[in-house]
Amino acid sequence: MGKRSMRKPLFALVASCYALGTAASADWLAWSSDAPNGSPAITLNANGAVVVTLSDTTLAAAAASGLAEAAAVRTFLARWAPHLCSAIMDMNAPHPGLAVDLLIEHQVALEDFDQSTLGSAADLLNERLHAGPRAVPRIERAFAVDPHRRSMVIDYAPEKPIKCRDP
């Protein structure tokens, strides 16, 4: 991906300082900021739509295991969405015909980011620096999220429903 295609996409800098879920495992479904495959995300919208962000590396690993893109998204959601315990949408129940938008992130060299994104990253790092030198994350990898969403409809069912607790 060249510099020209990196000008206006939505960007995400990934720092390996906080674990996002469980410890990394060898399979493509692992969710951890320590993994070299970017930072996955699941966003539930009040309108009933779901946005999933996965790296191109994760999707390639899923494809190598025989899963098409929609099947990879369905499998990823089935594993991780039940843990959301959201009042917006009960992901511990099946949702046939669930509308999902997939965003794909790609690893990018820091020098390929546009000035606006680098400025935002610098502002964030400066805020963290004021909290003390140990609060500043070490940026090992940076990812750009492709702004072009891939829309799909899947039949969602949780892999293993969990019991959510009311606060």
SEPAGU-760338 format. One record per residue: x, y, z of N, C-alpha, C, CB in turn. Coordinates in Angstrom, 2 decimals. Each point is the difference from the previous one (the first is absolute). Last residue first. Glycine has a CB too. Layout:
N
nx_ny_nz_cax_cay_caz_cx_cy_cz_cbx_cby_cbz
X_Y_Z_X_Y_Z_X_Y_Z_X_Y_Z
...
This chain:
167
nx_ny_nz_cax_cay_caz_cx_cy_cz_cbx_cby_cbz
-24.66_-4.05_36.57_0.89_0.75_0.88_-0.68_0.37_1.32_1.16_0.89_-2.01
-2.21_-5.41_-0.84_-0.43_1.40_0.05_0.92_0.75_0.95_-2.42_-0.61_-0.49
3.95_-3.79_-2.33_-0.49_0.49_1.29_-0.45_1.45_-0.13_1.53_-1.57_1.21
-1.13_-2.95_-4.74_0.38_1.37_0.29_-0.60_0.42_1.33_0.15_0.54_-2.46
1.21_-5.41_0.19_-1.00_0.68_0.83_0.53_1.38_0.33_-0.85_-2.19_0.98
1.90_-0.77_-5.57_0.45_0.22_1.37_-1.12_0.72_0.76_2.45_0.10_-0.73
-1.81_-3.51_-4.00_-0.63_1.13_0.72_0.56_0.10_1.41_-2.09_-0.26_-1.36
4.29_-1.75_-3.05_-0.20_-0.44_1.38_-0.61_1.18_0.76_1.96_-1.66_-0.10
-1.67_1.95_-4.57_0.69_-1.28_0.14_-0.28_-0.59_1.38_1.80_0.76_-1.61
-5.30_2.61_-0.91_1.18_-0.02_0.87_0.59_-1.41_0.10_-0.94_1.93_1.30
-1.62_0.05_-5.61_-0.34_-0.78_1.20_1.25_-0.04_0.85_-1.77_-1.42_-1.21
-0.29_3.93_-3.73_0.84_-0.02_1.20_-0.57_-0.90_1.07_0.74_2.32_-0.53
-0.89_-1.48_-4.95_-0.84_-0.60_1.03_0.89_-0.20_1.21_-1.54_-1.16_-1.70
2.22_5.09_-2.18_0.37_-1.34_0.48_-1.07_-0.50_0.97_2.47_0.53_-0.27
-1.11_3.45_-3.77_-1.06_-0.47_0.90_0.37_-1.42_0.39_-1.80_1.50_-1.06
4.77_3.11_-0.77_-0.44_-1.38_-0.17_-1.14_-0.28_0.97_2.31_-0.72_-0.76
1.46_4.81_-1.39_-1.26_-0.34_0.66_-0.39_-1.43_-0.32_-0.72_2.39_-0.11
5.31_0.76_0.33_-0.55_-1.14_-0.74_-1.23_-0.44_0.77_2.28_-0.74_-0.94
0.54_5.70_0.67_-0.64_-1.09_0.74_-0.48_-1.08_-0.96_-0.70_1.61_1.80
4.64_2.29_-2.00_-1.05_-0.65_-0.78_-0.54_-1.21_0.75_1.07_0.78_-2.13
2.68_1.98_3.60_-1.30_0.64_0.24_-1.16_-0.66_-0.75_1.23_2.11_0.37
3.45_-4.21_1.79_-0.55_0.36_-1.31_-1.39_0.59_0.21_1.33_-1.84_-1.16
2.65_1.94_4.73_-1.27_-0.67_-0.23_-0.57_0.53_-1.31_-0.44_-0.29_2.50
5.63_-0.21_-0.41_-0.96_0.88_-0.65_-1.27_-0.81_-0.25_1.84_1.42_-1.08
2.54_-1.89_4.78_-0.94_-0.57_-0.97_-0.89_1.09_-0.56_0.05_-2.20_1.21
5.01_1.14_1.63_-1.09_0.93_-0.30_-0.85_-0.62_-1.10_1.40_2.04_0.67
2.51_-3.58_3.43_-0.65_-0.19_-1.31_-1.08_1.05_-0.17_0.48_-2.49_0.04
2.31_2.59_3.75_0.77_-0.98_-0.76_-0.55_-0.18_-1.41_0.54_-1.16_2.13
-0.53_4.84_2.18_-0.70_-0.36_-1.24_0.89_-0.91_-0.82_-1.29_2.19_0.00
0.75_-1.00_5.39_1.01_-0.21_-1.03_-0.74_-0.46_-1.25_1.84_-0.57_1.69
-3.91_3.77_2.41_0.11_-1.32_-0.62_1.14_-0.04_-1.02_-2.47_-0.34_0.34
1.83_3.33_4.26_0.14_0.14_-1.44_0.17_-1.38_-0.62_1.04_2.29_0.25
-1.25_-1.42_4.49_-1.32_-0.02_-0.61_0.06_0.07_-1.52_-0.89_1.08_2.05
4.70_-0.73_1.00_-0.46_-1.40_-0.13_-1.37_-0.11_-0.67_1.32_-0.55_2.04
0.71_4.85_-1.08_0.71_-0.72_-1.06_-0.46_-1.45_-0.17_1.93_1.46_0.44
-5.35_2.34_1.34_1.24_-0.61_0.47_0.63_-0.84_-1.08_-0.87_0.00_2.32
-3.01_2.88_-2.72_-0.37_-0.94_1.06_1.23_-0.69_0.58_-2.23_-0.35_-1.11
2.51_3.27_-2.62_-0.29_0.80_1.19_-0.41_-0.88_1.17_-0.68_1.90_-1.47
1.33_-3.85_-2.78_1.28_0.39_0.57_-0.19_0.82_1.28_1.00_-0.01_-2.29
-4.74_-1.22_-0.39_0.48_-1.12_0.81_1.32_0.35_0.69_-1.13_-1.60_-1.57
-0.67_4.72_-1.45_-0.90_-0.14_1.15_0.50_-1.09_0.94_-1.93_0.76_-1.41
4.20_-0.25_-2.65_0.29_1.10_0.91_-0.88_-0.05_1.24_0.70_1.39_-1.96
-1.53_-4.48_-1.52_1.24_-0.33_0.70_0.39_1.10_0.99_0.75_-1.33_-1.99
-4.46_2.12_-0.78_-0.29_-1.07_0.95_1.24_-0.37_0.80_-1.77_-0.86_-1.54
2.29_3.97_-1.94_-0.81_0.57_1.09_-0.29_-1.04_1.07_-1.03_1.61_-1.63
3.20_-3.05_-2.28_0.91_0.80_0.83_-0.76_0.62_1.18_1.43_0.49_-2.02
-3.92_-2.81_-1.21_0.80_-0.94_0.77_0.94_0.75_0.94_-0.14_-1.68_-1.87
-2.36_4.22_-1.15_-0.89_-0.58_1.01_0.76_-0.97_0.90_-1.94_0.25_-1.56
4.26_1.56_-2.12_-0.28_1.04_1.00_-0.88_-0.53_1.12_0.22_1.73_-1.77
0.60_-4.52_-1.93_1.21_0.12_0.82_-0.18_1.05_1.09_1.39_-0.71_-1.97
-4.84_0.29_-1.15_0.06_-1.18_0.85_1.22_0.04_0.91_-1.21_-1.31_-1.76
0.76_4.72_-1.44_-1.09_0.09_0.96_0.05_-1.17_0.99_-1.39_1.18_-1.72
4.43_-1.08_-1.97_0.34_0.96_1.06_-1.08_0.06_1.07_1.30_1.32_-1.67
-0.94_-5.92_-1.07_-0.10_1.41_-0.37_0.26_0.88_1.21_-1.65_-0.57_-1.82
3.89_-4.40_1.09_-1.21_0.66_0.48_-0.01_1.46_-0.43_-0.10_-1.57_1.96
3.77_-1.56_-2.69_-1.03_0.01_-1.04_-1.30_0.64_0.44_1.04_-2.03_-0.89
2.87_1.23_3.72_0.27_1.09_-0.93_-1.03_0.08_-1.15_2.42_-0.23_0.56
-2.52_-3.33_2.74_-0.40_1.30_0.56_0.21_1.14_-0.98_0.55_-0.86_2.26
-1.54_-4.06_-4.08_1.14_0.67_0.62_-0.46_1.38_0.48_1.65_-1.25_-1.48
-5.09_-2.91_1.15_0.55_1.11_-0.78_1.20_0.56_0.75_-2.27_0.55_-1.01
-1.71_-4.93_0.74_1.17_0.57_0.66_0.65_1.00_-0.94_0.36_-2.12_1.36
-5.66_1.12_-1.43_1.26_-0.43_-0.63_1.15_0.62_0.78_-1.09_-0.21_-2.29
-4.67_-1.00_2.82_1.17_0.80_0.30_1.25_-0.65_-0.58_-1.09_0.84_2.11
-4.60_-0.76_-2.99_1.25_-0.75_-0.05_1.17_0.93_0.27_-1.00_-1.64_-1.63
-4.69_1.11_2.57_1.09_0.92_-0.29_1.30_-0.80_0.08_-1.28_2.03_0.92
-4.29_-3.26_-1.51_1.37_-0.41_0.29_0.95_1.10_-0.42_-0.61_-2.42_-0.30
-4.89_1.86_1.77_0.97_0.69_-0.85_1.38_-0.44_0.46_-1.54_2.01_-0.38
-3.69_-4.25_0.85_1.36_0.21_0.51_0.80_0.76_-1.04_-0.12_-2.11_1.40
-5.23_0.24_0.08_0.78_0.88_-0.89_1.33_0.29_0.66_-2.11_1.03_-0.97
-1.24_-5.42_1.65_0.66_1.13_0.64_0.82_0.79_-1.02_0.08_-1.28_2.18
-3.20_-2.90_-2.30_-0.05_1.16_-0.89_0.62_1.25_0.60_-2.04_-0.96_-0.97
0.87_-2.41_4.63_0.02_-0.34_-1.43_-0.12_1.27_-0.83_-1.04_-2.26_0.48
2.65_1.32_4.55_-0.55_1.09_-0.81_0.08_-0.41_-1.46_0.70_1.75_1.70
-0.35_-4.04_3.80_0.19_-0.03_-1.45_-0.67_1.20_-0.68_0.10_-2.51_0.10
1.78_2.93_4.93_-1.15_-0.60_-0.69_0.29_-0.02_-1.50_-1.61_0.80_1.81
4.44_1.28_1.33_-0.07_-1.36_0.52_-1.20_-0.74_-0.56_1.15_0.75_2.09
-0.06_3.90_-2.81_0.82_-0.86_-0.86_0.12_-1.41_0.57_1.25_2.02_-0.76
-4.58_2.47_1.10_0.34_-1.22_0.73_0.74_-0.94_-0.94_-2.01_0.25_1.51
1.70_5.31_-1.52_-0.37_-1.21_-0.73_0.46_-1.21_0.80_0.16_1.20_-2.23
-0.04_3.22_4.12_-0.39_0.35_-1.37_-0.51_-1.22_-0.75_1.71_1.84_-0.01
0.21_-1.88_4.43_-1.43_0.28_0.02_-0.50_0.34_-1.41_0.18_0.81_2.38
4.20_-4.06_-1.26_-0.47_1.35_-0.28_-1.52_0.12_0.11_1.97_0.32_-1.48
2.11_-3.82_1.84_-1.00_0.28_1.04_-0.52_1.43_-0.10_1.13_-1.67_1.49
2.64_-1.04_-3.81_-0.28_1.44_0.02_-1.00_0.40_1.08_0.49_0.04_-2.42
1.11_-4.57_1.07_0.68_0.64_1.13_-0.31_1.49_0.10_1.81_-1.68_-0.23
-3.33_-1.22_-3.42_-0.74_-0.23_1.25_0.61_0.70_1.21_-0.68_-2.18_-0.95
2.87_2.36_-3.45_-1.13_0.91_0.25_-0.77_-0.30_1.28_-0.18_0.26_-2.44
4.00_-2.97_0.54_0.27_1.15_0.85_-1.19_0.88_0.35_2.19_-0.06_-1.00
-2.26_-4.18_-1.74_0.95_-0.21_1.10_0.01_1.18_0.96_1.39_-1.41_-1.50
-4.04_1.57_-2.43_-0.51_-1.09_0.84_0.90_-0.22_1.21_-1.03_-1.08_-2.02
2.39_4.16_-1.33_-1.07_0.52_0.84_-0.53_-1.08_0.96_-0.62_1.61_-1.83
3.83_-2.95_-1.33_0.60_0.95_0.93_-1.07_0.55_0.96_1.74_0.61_-1.72
-3.22_-3.36_-1.78_0.75_-0.79_0.98_0.63_0.91_1.06_0.45_-1.75_-1.75
-2.65_3.81_-1.90_-0.98_-0.72_0.82_0.70_-0.78_1.11_-1.55_-0.17_-1.98
4.28_2.24_-1.20_-0.66_1.01_0.84_-0.99_-0.67_0.94_0.28_1.73_-1.82
1.74_-4.47_-1.38_1.00_0.44_0.99_-0.60_1.02_0.95_1.84_-0.42_-1.66
-4.44_-0.99_-1.96_0.10_-1.07_0.99_1.03_0.36_1.08_-0.64_-1.69_-1.76
0.18_4.61_-1.89_-1.21_0.05_0.83_0.03_-1.08_1.07_-1.29_0.90_-1.95
4.94_-0.87_-1.18_-0.06_1.21_0.83_-1.22_0.04_0.93_1.22_1.17_-1.82
0.42_-6.01_0.44_-0.23_1.20_-0.81_-0.17_1.18_0.96_-1.09_-1.34_-1.91
3.83_-3.26_3.13_-1.17_0.84_0.22_-0.04_1.20_-0.95_0.01_-0.70_2.39
3.50_-2.93_-1.72_-1.16_-0.40_-0.79_-1.24_0.85_0.16_0.89_-2.22_0.15
3.75_2.64_1.63_-0.66_-1.10_0.70_-1.31_-0.40_-0.68_1.03_0.79_2.13
1.52_2.80_-3.79_0.88_-1.16_-0.07_-0.60_-1.21_0.72_1.97_1.54_-0.13
-4.17_2.62_0.41_-0.15_-0.55_-1.35_0.87_-1.26_-0.16_-0.48_2.31_-0.91
0.90_0.10_4.89_-1.31_-0.65_-0.04_-0.21_-0.66_-1.37_-0.92_1.68_1.66
4.75_0.90_-1.14_0.12_-1.23_0.79_-1.32_-0.76_0.01_1.77_1.08_1.44
-1.74_3.12_-3.49_0.78_-0.94_-0.81_0.17_-1.33_0.74_1.22_1.93_-1.07
-3.30_1.61_3.35_-0.88_-0.52_-1.04_0.73_-0.99_-0.90_-1.30_2.13_0.06
3.83_0.08_3.21_-0.97_-0.89_0.64_-0.92_-0.63_-1.03_0.10_1.40_2.09
2.87_1.87_-3.60_0.73_-1.20_0.39_-0.92_-1.02_0.65_2.06_1.38_0.31
-3.67_2.92_-1.40_0.13_-0.80_-1.21_0.74_-1.30_0.29_-0.01_2.09_-1.38
-2.67_0.15_5.42_1.14_0.28_-0.85_-0.01_-0.89_-1.24_1.31_0.69_2.01
-5.76_1.15_0.70_0.99_-1.08_0.02_1.15_0.37_-0.92_-1.80_-1.73_0.49
-3.13_3.69_1.91_1.28_0.39_-0.58_0.97_-1.16_0.19_-0.40_2.48_0.46
-5.30_-1.56_-0.54_1.12_-0.83_0.42_1.25_0.51_-0.71_-1.50_-2.02_0.40
-3.88_3.67_0.89_1.21_0.27_-0.76_1.12_-0.83_0.60_-0.76_2.36_-0.60
-5.03_-2.38_0.43_1.24_-0.34_0.69_1.16_0.33_-0.92_-1.14_-1.83_1.34
-4.49_3.35_-0.62_1.11_-0.43_-0.85_1.24_-0.24_0.87_-0.94_1.30_-1.97
-3.31_0.43_3.59_0.01_-1.45_-0.18_1.10_-0.50_-0.90_-2.40_0.07_0.36
1.45_4.52_1.32_-0.91_-0.36_-1.09_0.00_-1.50_-0.30_0.37_2.26_-0.96
2.57_-0.20_4.21_-1.38_0.04_0.50_-1.01_-0.39_-1.08_0.68_1.79_1.60
4.37_-3.73_-1.70_-0.69_1.26_-0.24_-1.44_-0.08_0.45_1.50_0.47_-1.93
3.55_-2.99_3.02_-1.44_-0.18_-0.14_-0.63_1.37_-0.15_0.03_-2.14_1.37
5.12_-0.09_-2.25_-0.78_1.17_0.40_-1.47_-0.29_-0.26_1.92_1.56_-0.51
3.27_-4.03_0.96_-1.41_-0.25_-0.26_-0.74_1.21_0.53_0.23_-2.56_0.14
5.26_1.20_-1.64_-1.02_0.77_0.72_-1.38_-0.47_-0.43_1.54_1.99_0.16
4.38_-3.11_-0.27_-1.38_-0.24_-0.42_-0.97_0.85_0.82_0.62_-2.35_-0.69
4.61_3.06_-0.63_-0.88_0.07_1.16_-1.44_-0.20_-0.46_1.60_1.56_1.20
3.42_-3.36_-3.33_-0.86_1.17_0.15_-0.88_-0.12_1.22_0.02_0.30_-2.44
3.28_-3.68_1.26_-1.04_0.11_-1.02_-0.93_1.18_0.17_0.13_-2.41_-0.19
3.64_0.36_2.94_0.48_0.87_-1.08_-1.06_0.30_-1.06_2.25_-0.93_0.40
-2.91_0.03_5.09_0.10_-0.73_-1.26_0.42_0.96_-1.11_-1.77_-1.64_0.77
0.77_3.04_3.70_1.37_-0.51_-0.13_0.19_-0.76_-1.31_0.14_-0.14_2.49
-4.32_1.90_-0.96_0.80_1.06_-0.59_1.46_-0.42_-0.11_-1.58_1.70_0.95
-2.71_-5.09_-1.20_0.97_0.56_0.93_0.77_1.10_-0.69_0.17_-2.18_1.22
-3.65_-2.11_-2.21_-0.24_1.44_0.13_0.94_0.54_1.05_-2.44_-0.24_-0.68
1.74_-4.38_-2.88_0.56_0.60_1.21_-0.25_1.50_0.00_1.76_-1.81_0.12
-2.83_-1.49_-3.65_-1.04_0.64_0.79_0.52_0.67_1.27_-1.56_-1.68_-0.91
4.14_-1.02_-2.26_-0.28_1.32_-0.56_-1.06_0.74_0.79_0.62_-0.87_-2.23
2.60_-2.83_4.67_-0.97_0.05_-1.09_-0.33_1.43_-0.42_-0.93_-2.15_0.84
3.98_0.79_2.82_0.56_-0.22_-1.33_-1.03_0.15_-1.12_1.64_-1.52_1.05
-2.00_4.36_3.54_0.15_-1.43_-0.29_0.42_-0.13_-1.44_-1.74_-0.66_1.73
1.57_4.66_2.52_0.10_-0.39_-1.40_0.13_-1.51_-0.11_1.08_2.20_-0.57
-3.72_-0.03_4.70_1.38_-0.15_-0.46_0.00_-0.49_-1.44_0.79_-0.48_2.35
-5.08_3.18_-1.00_0.71_-1.15_0.55_1.42_-0.02_-0.52_-2.15_-1.28_0.17
0.15_5.79_-0.57_-0.90_-1.10_0.35_0.80_-1.11_0.65_-1.56_0.59_-1.89
3.52_3.54_0.45_-1.40_0.31_-0.28_-0.95_-1.10_0.42_0.76_1.38_-1.88
4.29_0.65_3.59_-0.65_-1.16_-0.58_-1.46_0.31_-0.16_1.68_-1.59_1.02
2.37_5.25_-1.04_-1.12_-0.54_0.75_-0.55_-1.23_-0.72_-0.56_2.30_0.90
4.37_0.09_-2.59_0.15_0.24_1.44_-1.14_-0.56_0.82_1.26_2.04_-0.57
0.52_-1.33_-4.51_-0.05_-1.29_0.71_0.20_0.21_1.49_0.86_-1.17_-2.04
-3.03_4.36_-2.03_1.12_-0.11_0.93_-0.16_-1.30_0.77_0.24_2.53_0.19
-2.21_-0.16_-4.97_-0.13_-1.09_0.95_1.27_-0.05_0.85_-1.53_-1.30_-1.57
-1.54_4.87_-1.70_1.33_-0.36_0.47_-0.17_-1.04_1.09_0.96_2.29_-0.58
-4.16_-0.74_-3.72_0.05_-0.45_1.39_1.44_-0.34_0.33_-2.38_-0.89_-0.08
-0.92_3.76_-3.90_1.21_-0.65_0.48_-0.15_-0.43_1.45_1.35_1.34_-1.60
-4.26_-0.12_-3.27_-0.08_0.07_1.46_1.18_-0.80_0.53_-2.56_0.25_0.01
3.16_1.84_-4.90_-0.74_-1.01_0.75_-0.03_0.30_1.49_0.63_-1.68_-1.73
1.50_4.36_-2.10_-1.22_0.36_0.71_-0.69_-1.11_0.77_-0.24_1.66_-1.72
4.76_-2.02_-0.62_-0.23_1.40_0.33_-1.22_0.26_0.86_1.08_0.52_-2.10
1.14_-4.65_0.00_-0.02_0.18_1.44_-0.43_1.42_0.40_1.80_-1.71_0.17
-1.01_-0.01_-4.71_-1.23_-0.59_0.53_-0.13_0.18_1.51_0.08_-1.64_-1.85
3.83_3.26_-0.39_-1.17_0.65_-0.57_-1.30_-0.55_0.57_1.30_0.38_-2.06
2.98_-2.29_3.13_-0.32_1.22_0.74_-1.27_0.65_-0.52_2.42_0.33_0.45
-2.10_-5.57_-1.31_0.88_1.14_-0.15_-0.47_1.20_0.80_0.59_-0.83_-2.23
-0.93_-4.75_2.57_-0.86_1.16_0.00_0.90_1.22_0.00_-1.88_-1.22_1.22
